[in-house]
Amino acid sequence: MKHMFARAGQFAAAAFGAALLLSTAAQAQIGPAPGPTVDAIKKRGALNCGIDTGVPGFAAQDNSGTWKGLDIDYCRAIAAAVLGDASKVKFVPTTAAARFTVLQAGEIDVLIRDSTLTFSRSAQLGLDEVAVNFYAGQGFLVRKSIGVTKAADLQGATICVITGATLELNIADFARSTGAKIGTLLFEKPDEAVAAMEAGRCDGYTDDTGSLAGMRSTLKKPDDWFVMPELISKEPLGLHARSGDPRWQKILFWLDTALKSGEEFGVTKANADSMKTNKDPFILRLVGAEGDFGKLLGLDNEWALRAIKAVGNYGELYETHFGPNALNLPRGLNNLYNKGGLHYTLPLR
């Protein structure tokens, strides 16, 4: 009797193992379902991407009405990866106060709006903070003539602030920890706050360092203003998605990794196609010439190749939107890990 039970157990284990191998082989062959968000995007024929209302460097319209910026190119890279066409994007400008509500309501598929990844947003809002595409910190843009050099000198000053962001809380925390008294004047949009600052209604403007450099470039007399070097917070900015669609979250996460890996391994907008014959196995996997990594995301294997061909790798994006010929903002923390920065790419293997 014991032998019968033992044999039965062996047969059951063998059957389970065979079924598991069959399931794994089938999945490797056809890949997992892309998920509800990708299904909706493909049915709609366009990615709905939530962006800022207008901050140079991240998202701003040029004189012809064309959207440009780091966040804009991330939207286009996602469209290229998922839909095969970087132009299939509907840009949805959102204010700081409304951005998360718009995402929660399903009006956009992803929010890429110089928005900080924080504990409360992850734990309370039903959102997933997928990846960091820009490391910054909150600072101050002030008029040189007021003669301040550090945040503590802002005692008694009034600062223009965007409402609905972490900026107000950071100022309150800074004032509480230092004993400084700093007044705030609240606005819905950055351009409104900066206009009020130029008109003399406040002594300066506060935002993350990337946005400060962008807004300074829009001033009538930018040389009359400077961005104070001191930071009062950490502001890791990046991609937000609704919780509940893990396949979509993985696509967004690995898209960010692919853009940064492109820089690390020298895969550029110009040479991406030629890299399909490279001898480096990592590069071959990145451009889809080896392995079935796209299928594991519910996409085809050239998803990352298309993204890099459409907008360039992360280094190219930073150079275009923040480099010497743009806002002239040193990369600093936004370098790759092997150049002293914080962007550390996970391996595609």
DRENLOBA-335582 format. One record per residue: residue number from 0; residue in three letters; x, y, z of N, C-alpha, C in turn. Coordinates in steps of 0.05 Angstrom, whole numbers. Layout:
LUMFI   k   r   n.px   n.py   n.pz  ca.px  ca.py  ca.pz   c.px   c.py   c.pz
LUMFI NUM ALA      X      Y      Z      X      Y      Z      X      Y      Z
...
% end
This chain:
LUMFI   k   r   n.px   n.py   n.pz  ca.px  ca.py  ca.pz   c.px   c.py   c.pz
LUMFI   0 MET     17    -24      0      0      0      0     17     25      0
LUMFI   1 LYS     39     25     17     57     48     17     70     53    -10
LUMFI   2 HIS     76     30    -24     88     34    -51     69     46    -70
LUMFI   3 MET     43     39    -67     22     50    -85     20     80    -81
LUMFI   4 PHE     19     89    -55     18    118    -50     43    132    -60
LUMFI   5 ALA     66    119    -56     91    132    -66     90    136    -96
LUMFI   6 ARG     81    114   -110     80    116   -139     60    137   -148
LUMFI   7 ALA     37    138   -134     17    158   -141     28    186   -138
LUMFI   8 GLY     43    190   -116     56    216   -111     75    223   -133
LUMFI   9 GLN     91    203   -142    110    208   -163     96    215   -190
LUMFI  10 PHE     74    200   -195     59    206   -220     48    235   -219
LUMFI  11 ALA     37    242   -196     25    269   -193     46    291   -196
LUMFI  12 ALA     69    286   -184     91    306   -187    101    308   -215
LUMFI  13 ALA    102    285   -229    111    285   -257     91    300   -274
LUMFI  14 ALA     65    295   -269     44    308   -285     44    338   -280
LUMFI  15 PHE     48    346   -255     49    375   -248     73    388   -262
LUMFI  16 GLY     96    373   -261    120    384   -274    117    387   -304
LUMFI  17 ALA    104    367   -316    100    369   -345     81    392   -352
LUMFI  18 ALA     60    395   -336     41    417   -340     55    444   -337
LUMFI  19 LEU     72    446   -317     86    471   -312    105    477   -335
LUMFI  20 LEU    119    457   -345    137    461   -368    122    469   -393
LUMFI  21 LEU     98    457   -397     82    464   -420     72    492   -418
LUMFI  22 SER     63    500   -393     53    527   -389     75    547   -394
LUMFI  23 THR     99    541   -383    122    560   -386    130    562   -415
LUMFI  24 ALA    130    540   -429    138    540   -458    118    556   -474
LUMFI  25 ALA     92    552   -467     71    567   -482     73    596   -477
LUMFI  26 GLN     78    603   -451     81    632   -445    104    644   -459
LUMFI  27 ALA    127    630   -459    151    640   -473    145    644   -503
LUMFI  28 GLN    127    627   -513    122    628   -542    104    652   -549
LUMFI  29 ILE     83    656   -533     63    676   -540     65    701   -522
LUMFI  30 GLY     78    698   -498     80    720   -480     55    725   -464
LUMFI  31 PRO     57    740   -442     34    745   -425     15    766   -438
LUMFI  32 ALA     -9    768   -427    -28    788   -437    -16    816   -430
LUMFI  33 PRO    -20    835   -448     -7    862   -443    -20    877   -420
LUMFI  34 GLY    -44    870   -411    -57    884   -389    -77    904   -399
LUMFI  35 PRO    -96    913   -381   -118    930   -388   -110    958   -398
LUMFI  36 THR    -88    969   -387    -80    996   -396    -70    995   -425
LUMFI  37 VAL    -53    976   -431    -43    973   -459    -66    967   -478
LUMFI  38 ASP    -85    950   -469   -108    944   -486   -123    969   -493
LUMFI  39 ALA   -128    986   -472   -142   1011   -477   -127   1030   -495
LUMFI  40 ILE   -101   1031   -492    -84   1049   -508    -85   1040   -538
LUMFI  41 LYS    -83   1014   -542    -84   1003   -569   -111   1007   -582
LUMFI  42 LYS   -132   1004   -567   -159   1008   -577   -164   1037   -584
LUMFI  43 ARG   -153   1055   -568   -156   1083   -572   -138   1093   -594
LUMFI  44 GLY   -115   1079   -597    -96   1087   -618    -77   1109   -610
LUMFI  45 ALA    -76   1116   -584    -59   1137   -574    -55   1134   -544
LUMFI  46 LEU    -31   1143   -535    -25   1144   -507    -35   1171   -495
LUMFI  47 ASN    -50   1171   -474    -57   1195   -460    -37   1200   -438
LUMFI  48 CYS    -21   1221   -441      2   1226   -424     -2   1252   -408
LUMFI  49 GLY     -3   1251   -382     -6   1274   -366     20   1289   -362
LUMFI  50 ILE     21   1315   -368     45   1331   -367     41   1357   -352
LUMFI  51 ASP     61   1373   -349     59   1399   -337     46   1419   -356
LUMFI  52 THR     35   1440   -345     23   1461   -362     44   1478   -376
LUMFI  53 GLY     69   1477   -366     90   1492   -380    114   1499   -363
LUMFI  54 VAL    134   1481   -363    159   1486   -350    182   1479   -369
LUMFI  55 PRO    197   1498   -379    219   1491   -397    238   1470   -385
LUMFI  56 GLY    246   1452   -403    263   1430   -394    247   1404   -390
LUMFI  57 PHE    223   1407   -379    206   1384   -374    183   1382   -394
LUMFI  58 ALA    168   1404   -396    145   1404   -415    137   1433   -421
LUMFI  59 ALA    141   1442   -445    134   1469   -453    130   1470   -483
LUMFI  60 GLN    112   1487   -491    107   1490   -520    125   1512   -532
LUMFI  61 ASP    135   1506   -556    151   1526   -570    133   1546   -585
LUMFI  62 ASN    144   1563   -601    128   1584   -614    108   1572   -634
LUMFI  63 SER    114   1548   -643     95   1535   -662     74   1518   -648
LUMFI  64 GLY     75   1517   -622     56   1501   -607     64   1472   -602
LUMFI  65 THR     89   1465   -610     99   1438   -607    109   1434   -578
LUMFI  66 TRP    101   1412   -566    110   1406   -539    138   1395   -539
LUMFI  67 LYS    155   1404   -521    183   1395   -519    190   1392   -490
LUMFI  68 GLY    209   1374   -484    219   1371   -457    225   1342   -450
LUMFI  69 LEU    238   1338   -428    246   1311   -419    221   1293   -416
LUMFI  70 ASP    201   1304   -401    176   1288   -397    162   1283   -423
LUMFI  71 ILE    162   1302   -441    149   1299   -467    162   1276   -482
LUMFI  72 ASP    188   1275   -482    202   1253   -496    198   1226   -483
LUMFI  73 TYR    195   1226   -457    187   1200   -444    160   1191   -454
LUMFI  74 CYS    141   1209   -457    115   1202   -468    118   1190   -496
LUMFI  75 ARG    134   1203   -512    137   1194   -540    152   1167   -541
LUMFI  76 ALA    171   1163   -523    185   1137   -522    166   1115   -515
LUMFI  77 ILE    147   1120   -497    128   1099   -489    109   1093   -513
LUMFI  78 ALA    100   1114   -527     83   1109   -550     98   1093   -572
LUMFI  79 ALA    124   1099   -575    139   1084   -595    142   1055   -587
LUMFI  80 ALA    146   1050   -561    149   1022   -552    123   1006   -554
LUMFI  81 VAL    101   1019   -546     75   1005   -545     60   1005   -571
LUMFI  82 LEU     60   1028   -585     44   1031   -609     60   1031   -635
LUMFI  83 GLY     86   1032   -632    103   1032   -656    105   1059   -669
LUMFI  84 ASP     95   1080   -656     95   1107   -668     97   1128   -646
LUMFI  85 ALA    119   1142   -645    123   1162   -624    104   1186   -625
LUMFI  86 SER     91   1189   -648     73   1212   -651     45   1207   -640
LUMFI  87 LYS     40   1181   -634     13   1174   -624     10   1180   -595
LUMFI  88 VAL     11   1205   -588      9   1214   -560    -11   1237   -558
LUMFI  89 LYS    -28   1236   -539    -45   1260   -532    -33   1271   -507
LUMFI  90 PHE    -22   1295   -508    -11   1308   -484    -33   1322   -469
LUMFI  91 VAL    -35   1316   -443    -56   1327   -426    -43   1344   -405
LUMFI  92 PRO    -43   1371   -408    -31   1388   -387    -48   1387   -362
LUMFI  93 THR    -35   1384   -339    -49   1383   -314    -36   1401   -293
LUMFI  94 THR    -52   1413   -276    -41   1430   -255    -31   1412   -232
LUMFI  95 ALA    -16   1423   -214     -6   1408   -191    -29   1398   -174
LUMFI  96 ALA    -49   1414   -171    -72   1407   -154    -89   1384   -166
LUMFI  97 ALA    -91   1383   -193   -109   1364   -206    -95   1339   -216
LUMFI  98 ARG    -69   1339   -218    -55   1318   -233    -61   1289   -224
LUMFI  99 PHE    -62   1285   -198    -66   1257   -188    -96   1249   -191
LUMFI 100 THR   -114   1268   -188   -142   1262   -192   -147   1254   -221
LUMFI 101 VAL   -134   1268   -240   -137   1262   -268   -127   1233   -274
LUMFI 102 LEU   -105   1226   -261    -94   1199   -265   -113   1178   -252
LUMFI 103 GLN   -122   1183   -228   -140   1165   -214   -166   1160   -230
LUMFI 104 ALA   -175   1181   -243   -201   1180   -258   -198   1165   -284
LUMFI 105 GLY   -174   1159   -292   -169   1145   -317   -169   1163   -342
LUMFI 106 GLU   -167   1189   -338   -166   1208   -360   -139   1207   -374
LUMFI 107 ILE   -118   1198   -360    -92   1194   -371    -82   1166   -364
LUMFI 108 ASP    -63   1156   -380    -52   1129   -376    -28   1130   -357
LUMFI 109 VAL    -14   1152   -358     10   1155   -341     14   1185   -336
LUMFI 110 LEU     25   1191   -313     32   1219   -306     62   1222   -306
LUMFI 111 ILE     72   1239   -324    101   1246   -325    102   1276   -324
LUMFI 112 ARG    101   1287   -300     97   1315   -296    115   1326   -274
LUMFI 113 ASP    141   1324   -277    160   1334   -256    147   1331   -228
LUMFI 114 SER    137   1307   -223    123   1301   -198    140   1284   -179
LUMFI 115 THR    142   1291   -154    159   1278   -135    146   1251   -126
LUMFI 116 LEU    163   1231   -124    155   1205   -113    157   1206    -83
LUMFI 117 THR    134   1203    -69    134   1205    -40    119   1182    -27
LUMFI 118 PHE    122   1179     -1    109   1157     13     78   1160     12
LUMFI 119 SER     69   1184     19     40   1188     20     26   1184     -7
LUMFI 120 ARG     39   1193    -28     27   1189    -55     25   1159    -62
LUMFI 121 SER     45   1144    -53     45   1116    -58     25   1101    -41
LUMFI 122 ALA     23   1109    -15      7   1094      4    -22   1103      5
LUMFI 123 GLN    -28   1128     -1    -55   1139      2    -71   1143    -24
LUMFI 124 LEU    -57   1147    -46    -71   1156    -70    -78   1133    -89
LUMFI 125 GLY    -70   1108    -83    -76   1087   -101    -59   1088   -126
LUMFI 126 LEU    -35   1099   -124    -17   1102   -147      8   1086   -143
LUMFI 127 ASP     21   1079   -165     47   1066   -163     68   1085   -175
LUMFI 128 GLU     89   1090   -159    111   1107   -168    132   1090   -181
LUMFI 129 VAL    132   1091   -208    145   1071   -224    175   1075   -227
LUMFI 130 ALA    184   1099   -232    213   1104   -238    219   1133   -234
LUMFI 131 VAL    244   1139   -228    254   1166   -226    268   1174   -252
LUMFI 132 ASN    259   1195   -264    273   1204   -289    289   1230   -285
LUMFI 133 PHE    287   1242   -260    302   1266   -255    305   1270   -224
LUMFI 134 TYR    330   1271   -215    335   1276   -187    339   1306   -182
LUMFI 135 ALA    323   1317   -164    325   1346   -158    321   1350   -128
LUMFI 136 GLY    320   1376   -121    314   1384    -93    301   1411    -94
LUMFI 137 GLN    286   1417    -74    272   1443    -74    291   1465    -67
LUMFI 138 GLY    290   1486    -83    307   1510    -78    292   1535    -83
LUMFI 139 PHE    306   1557    -85    293   1583    -88    306   1600   -111
LUMFI 140 LEU    289   1612   -126    297   1632   -147    290   1659   -135
LUMFI 141 VAL    311   1676   -132    306   1702   -119    320   1724   -135
LUMFI 142 ARG    310   1748   -129    322   1772   -142    349   1778   -129
LUMFI 143 LYS    369   1782   -145    396   1787   -135    397   1812   -117
LUMFI 144 SER    380   1831   -123    381   1857   -108    372   1855    -79
LUMFI 145 ILE    359   1833    -71    351   1831    -43    374   1822    -25
LUMFI 146 GLY    396   1812    -37    420   1807    -23    421   1783     -5
LUMFI 147 VAL    406   1762    -12    407   1737      4    424   1716    -10
LUMFI 148 THR    437   1700      6    455   1679     -5    448   1651      4
LUMFI 149 LYS    431   1649     25    423   1623     35    394   1624     45
LUMFI 150 ALA    382   1601     47    353   1600     54    347   1613     80
LUMFI 151 ALA    365   1612    100    360   1624    126    357   1654    123
LUMFI 152 ASP    369   1667    102    367   1695     98    339   1704     88
LUMFI 153 LEU    322   1684     83    295   1691     73    275   1697     96
LUMFI 154 GLN    286   1701    120    269   1708    143    252   1732    136
LUMFI 155 GLY    225   1728    138    206   1750    133    199   1754    104
LUMFI 156 ALA    211   1738     86    205   1740     57    179   1727     50
LUMFI 157 THR    168   1735     27    144   1722     16    153   1708     -9
LUMFI 158 ILE    146   1683    -12    154   1666    -34    129   1657    -50
LUMFI 159 CYS    130   1660    -76    109   1650    -94    112   1619    -97
LUMFI 160 VAL     89   1605    -93     90   1576    -93     66   1565   -109
LUMFI 161 ILE     71   1542   -122     49   1528   -135     34   1512   -114
LUMFI 162 THR      7   1514   -114     -9   1499    -95    -13   1470   -104
LUMFI 163 GLY    -18   1453    -85    -23   1425    -91      1   1408    -95
LUMFI 164 ALA     25   1419    -88     50   1404    -91     62   1399    -63
LUMFI 165 THR     85   1386    -62     99   1383    -37    114   1408    -28
LUMFI 166 LEU    113   1428    -45    129   1452    -40    121   1467    -14
LUMFI 167 GLU     95   1470    -10     85   1484     14     94   1469     39
LUMFI 168 LEU     91   1442     40     99   1427     63    129   1429     68
LUMFI 169 ASN    145   1429     47    174   1431     50    182   1457     62
LUMFI 170 ILE    169   1479     54    175   1505     65    167   1506     94
LUMFI 171 ALA    143   1495    100    134   1494    128    153   1478    145
LUMFI 172 ASP    163   1455    135    182   1438    150    208   1453    154
LUMFI 173 PHE    217   1467    133    242   1482    136    239   1505    156
LUMFI 174 ALA    217   1519    155    213   1541    174    211   1530    203
LUMFI 175 ARG    197   1508    206    194   1496    232    221   1487    244
LUMFI 176 SER    238   1476    226    264   1465    236    284   1487    241
LUMFI 177 THR    281   1510    228    301   1532    230    291   1556    246
LUMFI 178 GLY    265   1557    250    253   1580    264    249   1604    246
LUMFI 179 ALA    253   1600    220    249   1623    201    219   1627    196
LUMFI 180 LYS    212   1652    190    185   1659    183    184   1666    153
LUMFI 181 ILE    173   1649    137    171   1653    108    142   1652     99
LUMFI 182 GLY    133   1674     88    106   1675     78    103   1663     50
LUMFI 183 THR     80   1654     43     76   1642     16     52   1655      2
LUMFI 184 LEU     54   1656    -24     32   1666    -41     27   1644    -61
LUMFI 185 LEU      2   1633    -61     -4   1609    -76    -15   1614   -104
LUMFI 186 PHE     -7   1597   -123    -17   1599   -151    -22   1571   -162
LUMFI 187 GLU    -39   1569   -182    -45   1543   -195    -23   1535   -215
LUMFI 188 LYS    -11   1554   -229      8   1548   -250     34   1562   -246
LUMFI 189 PRO     56   1550   -255     83   1562   -252     85   1589   -265
LUMFI 190 ASP     74   1592   -290     77   1618   -303     63   1640   -288
LUMFI 191 GLU     40   1634   -275     26   1654   -259     43   1662   -235
LUMFI 192 ALA     56   1643   -222     73   1649   -199     97   1666   -206
LUMFI 193 VAL    109   1659   -229    133   1674   -238    126   1702   -246
LUMFI 194 ALA    102   1705   -259     93   1732   -267     89   1749   -242
LUMFI 195 ALA     78   1738   -221     73   1752   -196    100   1760   -184
LUMFI 196 MET    119   1742   -185    146   1748   -174    159   1771   -189
LUMFI 197 GLU    157   1771   -216    169   1792   -231    155   1819   -226
LUMFI 198 ALA    129   1817   -219    114   1842   -214    119   1853   -186
LUMFI 199 GLY    135   1838   -170    142   1847   -143    123   1839   -121
LUMFI 200 ARG    104   1821   -127     85   1812   -107     98   1793    -87
LUMFI 201 CYS    120   1781    -94    135   1764    -75    165   1767    -81
LUMFI 202 ASP    181   1757    -62    210   1761    -64    224   1739    -79
LUMFI 203 GLY    210   1718    -85    223   1696   -100    203   1675   -107
LUMFI 204 TYR    213   1654   -120    196   1631   -128    210   1606   -120
LUMFI 205 THR    195   1586   -111    207   1561   -102    196   1537   -119
LUMFI 206 ASP    214   1519   -125    206   1495   -140    231   1477   -139
LUMFI 207 ASP    230   1454   -154    253   1437   -155    274   1451   -173
LUMFI 208 THR    299   1442   -171    321   1456   -184    318   1456   -215
LUMFI 209 GLY    309   1434   -226    305   1433   -255    285   1453   -264
LUMFI 210 SER    262   1455   -250    241   1474   -257    250   1503   -253
LUMFI 211 LEU    266   1508   -232    276   1535   -228    294   1545   -251
LUMFI 212 ALA    311   1527   -260    328   1534   -283    311   1540   -308
LUMFI 213 GLY    290   1524   -311    272   1528   -334    257   1554   -332
LUMFI 214 MET    246   1560   -309    230   1585   -306    248   1610   -307
LUMFI 215 ARG    272   1608   -297    290   1630   -299    295   1638   -328
LUMFI 216 SER    296   1618   -345    301   1623   -374    278   1639   -387
LUMFI 217 THR    255   1639   -374    232   1653   -386    229   1682   -376
LUMFI 218 LEU    246   1690   -357    243   1717   -345    252   1739   -365
LUMFI 219 LYS    241   1762   -361    247   1785   -379    277   1793   -376
LUMFI 220 LYS    286   1792   -351    314   1798   -345    326   1776   -328
LUMFI 221 PRO    333   1753   -340    342   1730   -324    367   1735   -308
LUMFI 222 ASP    384   1754   -317    409   1760   -303    404   1774   -277
LUMFI 223 ASP    379   1784   -273    373   1798   -247    365   1778   -226
LUMFI 224 TRP    364   1752   -233    355   1732   -214    376   1709   -212
LUMFI 225 PHE    376   1695   -190    394   1672   -188    381   1650   -171
LUMFI 226 VAL    389   1625   -177    379   1602   -163    398   1597   -140
LUMFI 227 MET    389   1599   -115    405   1595    -92    415   1566    -92
LUMFI 228 PRO    440   1561    -85    451   1534    -86    440   1515    -64
LUMFI 229 GLU    430   1526    -43    420   1510    -21    394   1496    -27
LUMFI 230 LEU    391   1471    -20    366   1456    -23    354   1450      4
LUMFI 231 ILE    327   1450      5    314   1445     30    299   1418     30
LUMFI 232 SER    302   1402      8    288   1377      7    300   1359    -15
LUMFI 233 LYS    293   1334    -15    299   1316    -37    274   1313    -54
LUMFI 234 GLU    277   1316    -81    254   1314    -99    260   1295   -122
LUMFI 235 PRO    257   1269   -118    260   1250   -140    235   1251   -157
LUMFI 236 LEU    238   1261   -182    215   1264   -200    213   1241   -219
LUMFI 237 GLY    188   1234   -226    186   1211   -243    158   1203   -252
LUMFI 238 LEU    155   1178   -259    131   1167   -272    111   1156   -251
LUMFI 239 HIS     86   1164   -253     65   1153   -236     44   1139   -253
LUMFI 240 ALA     34   1116   -243     13   1101   -256     -7   1092   -235
LUMFI 241 ARG    -31   1086   -244    -52   1076   -226    -44   1048   -217
LUMFI 242 SER    -50   1042   -192    -45   1015   -182    -65    996   -195
LUMFI 243 GLY    -58    970   -196    -76    950   -206    -70    939   -233
LUMFI 244 ASP    -49    949   -246    -42    939   -272    -12    934   -272
LUMFI 245 PRO     -3    911   -261     26    906   -258     40    904   -285
LUMFI 246 ARG     26    895   -306     40    893   -332     47    921   -342
LUMFI 247 TRP     30    940   -339     35    968   -347     58    980   -331
LUMFI 248 GLN     58    975   -305     79    985   -288    106    974   -297
LUMFI 249 LYS    107    948   -304    132    937   -313    142    949   -339
LUMFI 250 ILE    123    954   -358    130    967   -383    143    994   -378
LUMFI 251 LEU    130   1010   -361    141   1037   -355    168   1035   -341
LUMFI 252 PHE    170   1017   -322    196   1014   -307    219   1007   -326
LUMFI 253 TRP    214    987   -343    235    977   -361    240    996   -384
LUMFI 254 LEU    220   1012   -391    224   1033   -412    245   1053   -401
LUMFI 255 ASP    241   1062   -376    260   1080   -364    288   1068   -363
LUMFI 256 THR    289   1042   -355    315   1028   -354    328   1026   -382
LUMFI 257 ALA    311   1022   -402    322   1019   -430    335   1045   -439
LUMFI 258 LEU    322   1068   -433    334   1094   -442    361   1099   -428
LUMFI 259 LYS    362   1092   -403    387   1096   -388    409   1075   -396
LUMFI 260 SER    400   1050   -402    418   1030   -411    429   1037   -438
LUMFI 261 GLY    413   1050   -455    423   1059   -481    446   1078   -478
LUMFI 262 GLU    445   1096   -458    467   1114   -453    492   1098   -443
LUMFI 263 GLU    487   1080   -425    509   1065   -413    524   1049   -433
LUMFI 264 PHE    510   1038   -453    523   1020   -472    526   1033   -500
LUMFI 265 GLY    522   1059   -501    528   1073   -526    508   1068   -549
LUMFI 266 VAL    483   1061   -542    462   1058   -562    448   1084   -564
LUMFI 267 THR    450   1097   -587    439   1124   -591    417   1124   -612
LUMFI 268 LYS    405   1148   -614    384   1152   -634    394   1146   -662
LUMFI 269 ALA    419   1153   -667    430   1151   -694    440   1122   -700
LUMFI 270 ASN    450   1108   -680    463   1082   -686    447   1058   -677
LUMFI 271 ALA    423   1062   -666    407   1040   -654    404   1017   -673
LUMFI 272 ASP    397   1022   -698    392   1000   -717    418    984   -722
LUMFI 273 SER    440    997   -724    465    984   -730    474    966   -706
LUMFI 274 MET    464    971   -682    471    956   -659    460    928   -659
LUMFI 275 LYS    442    922   -678    430    895   -679    451    874   -688
LUMFI 276 THR    474    883   -697    495    864   -705    519    866   -686
LUMFI 277 ASN    516    880   -663    537    883   -644    544    856   -631
LUMFI 278 LYS    568    853   -620    576    828   -608    569    827   -578
LUMFI 279 ASP    562    849   -566    556    850   -537    528    839   -533
LUMFI 280 PRO    526    817   -518    499    805   -514    480    823   -500
LUMFI 281 PHE    489    841   -482    471    859   -469    458    878   -489
LUMFI 282 ILE    475    888   -507    465    906   -528    445    892   -546
LUMFI 283 LEU    451    867   -553    433    851   -570    406    847   -557
LUMFI 284 ARG    406    843   -531    381    839   -516    366    866   -515
LUMFI 285 LEU    380    888   -511    368    914   -510    354    922   -535
LUMFI 286 VAL    366    916   -558    354    924   -584    336    902   -596
LUMFI 287 GLY    333    880   -581    314    859   -590    325    840   -610
LUMFI 288 ALA    352    839   -614    364    821   -633    369    793   -621
LUMFI 289 GLU    366    791   -595    370    766   -581    351    764   -557
LUMFI 290 GLY    340    740   -553    322    736   -530    294    745   -537
LUMFI 291 ASP    275    739   -519    247    746   -522    238    764   -499
LUMFI 292 PHE    254    785   -494    248    802   -471    223    819   -475
LUMFI 293 GLY    218    827   -500    194    843   -506    169    827   -501
LUMFI 294 LYS    170    801   -509    146    784   -505    140    780   -476
LUMFI 295 LEU    159    781   -459    154    778   -430    139    802   -419
LUMFI 296 LEU    139    825   -434    123    848   -426     97    850   -441
LUMFI 297 GLY     92    831   -459     68    832   -475     72    850   -500
LUMFI 298 LEU     97    856   -506    104    873   -529    120    856   -549
LUMFI 299 ASP    128    868   -572    147    854   -589    175    860   -580
LUMFI 300 ASN    195    846   -591    222    847   -581    237    873   -587
LUMFI 301 GLU    227    890   -605    241    914   -613    229    939   -599
LUMFI 302 TRP    214    935   -578    202    957   -563    222    978   -554
LUMFI 303 ALA    245    969   -542    265    988   -532    280   1001   -555
LUMFI 304 LEU    285    986   -576    299    997   -600    282   1020   -611
LUMFI 305 ARG    256   1017   -614    239   1038   -624    240   1063   -606
LUMFI 306 ALA    239   1058   -580    239   1080   -561    265   1097   -564
LUMFI 307 ILE    288   1084   -565    313   1098   -568    315   1112   -595
LUMFI 308 LYS    307   1098   -616    307   1110   -643    289   1135   -644
LUMFI 309 ALA    268   1135   -629    249   1157   -630    259   1182   -616
LUMFI 310 VAL    271   1179   -592    278   1203   -577    307   1204   -568
LUMFI 311 GLY    322   1182   -571    350   1181   -561    351   1168   -534
LUMFI 312 ASN    376   1163   -524    379   1152   -498    377   1174   -477
LUMFI 313 TYR    379   1166   -451    375   1186   -430    395   1209   -431
LUMFI 314 GLY    420   1202   -437    440   1223   -439    434   1243   -461
LUMFI 315 GLU    425   1233   -484    417   1251   -505    394   1269   -497
LUMFI 316 LEU    375   1258   -483    352   1273   -473    361   1296   -455
LUMFI 317 TYR    379   1289   -436    388   1309   -417    403   1331   -431
LUMFI 318 GLU    420   1323   -450    435   1343   -465    417   1362   -481
LUMFI 319 THR    396   1351   -492    377   1367   -508    362   1387   -491
LUMFI 320 HIS    352   1378   -468    334   1395   -453    346   1410   -430
LUMFI 321 PHE    370   1401   -420    382   1414   -397    412   1421   -402
LUMFI 322 GLY    423   1413   -424    451   1416   -430    460   1445   -435
LUMFI 323 PRO    485   1450   -443    496   1476   -448    481   1493   -468
LUMFI 324 ASN    469   1480   -488    454   1495   -508    425   1498   -501
LUMFI 325 ALA    417   1489   -477    390   1492   -468    389   1508   -442
LUMFI 326 LEU    386   1495   -419    384   1509   -394    411   1510   -379
LUMFI 327 ASN    431   1496   -390    458   1496   -379    458   1488   -349
LUMFI 328 LEU    444   1466   -344    442   1455   -317    460   1431   -314
LUMFI 329 PRO    481   1432   -298    499   1409   -296    484   1384   -288
LUMFI 330 ARG    494   1361   -298    479   1336   -293    480   1328   -264
LUMFI 331 GLY    502   1330   -251    504   1324   -222    492   1297   -216
LUMFI 332 LEU    472   1296   -199    459   1271   -190    446   1257   -214
LUMFI 333 ASN    441   1270   -236    428   1258   -259    447   1245   -278
LUMFI 334 ASN    472   1243   -270    491   1226   -285    484   1196   -279
LUMFI 335 LEU    495   1179   -296    493   1150   -290    511   1144   -266
LUMFI 336 TYR    506   1121   -254    521   1113   -230    551   1112   -235
LUMFI 337 ASN    559   1104   -260    588   1102   -265    601   1128   -271
LUMFI 338 LYS    586   1150   -269    597   1177   -272    590   1194   -247
LUMFI 339 GLY    585   1181   -225    580   1195   -200    551   1203   -195
LUMFI 340 GLY    532   1194   -212    504   1201   -208    488   1179   -195
LUMFI 341 LEU    462   1182   -194    444   1164   -180    429   1145   -198
LUMFI 342 HIS    431   1149   -224    416   1131   -243    431   1105   -246
LUMFI 343 TYR    421   1084   -234    433   1058   -234    414   1039   -249
LUMFI 344 THR    424   1028   -272    406   1012   -289    406    983   -280
LUMFI 345 LEU    382    971   -280    380    943   -275    387    927   -300
LUMFI 346 PRO    397    902   -296    406    887   -320    383    875   -336
LUMFI 347 LEU    386    876   -362    367    862   -380    378    834   -385
LUMFI 348 ARG    370    816   -369    378    788   -373    359    769   -359
% end
